[in-house]
Amino acid sequence: MKKKLPTFRSDREAGEFVEKADLTDYDLSGLRPVKLEFEKKNVNPTTRPPKKGAKPRARPTSKTRS
């Protein structure tokens, strides 16, 4: 007889269980497929100005072909 899946209090706890457990020992017949949808972001990330006193970063130089 297969074991019943435990309940978890967090995603982290569930992730740790899945990493360590042999899922072939558990009854997965009650699970059903889930379709996830993600929306594209329409906003560009914000660029922050450098902090006062911060040294400017060197920009990579382009190599010229000879």
N, C-alpha and C positions, 0 to 999 in steps of 0.2 A: 504494500500500500504506500502510495506517495504521500509526502508531507504536505501540510497546508502552508501556504505562504504567510509569513508574519506580516503584521501591520507596522508601518513606520511613521515616526513623528516628523520626519523631515526628508527632503530630497537627498541630503548628504548621507543620512542613515541608510536610505534605500540604495544609494550608490555604493556604499561600503559593503553592504550585504551582497549585491550583485557581483562585485569584484572578487569576493572570497568564496561564495557559495557555489556548489555544483547544482545548477538549475534543473538537471535531469532528475534530481531527487524530489522535486516538488511538482504538485498538481497544477498545471498551467491551463487547464481546460476552461476555467472561468474568465480568462483574459480575452479581450477583443481588440481588434486593430483600431488605431487612432490615427486620424489624419491631422497633421499640424500645418497651419498656414502662417506665414510671416509676411508682414507688410514691409515694403521698401521704405527706407527713410528718405524724406524729401529735403531734409535740412543738412547743410554741411556742418561739420564739427567746428566749434569755436576755436580760434587761435588766440592764445593769451600773449600779451606783451611780456618781454623778459623782465625778471625781477631787477630792482635797482642794484647796481654793483656787480651784476652777473657778467662774466666775460662772454663776448660774442663767440659763437661757434664758427669754426673755419668751414667755408663752403668747399665742396669738392671741386677741383679744377678739371676742366675738360682737357683731355689729351688730344693734341693735334697730330694728324697723320702726316708723315713726311713723304 
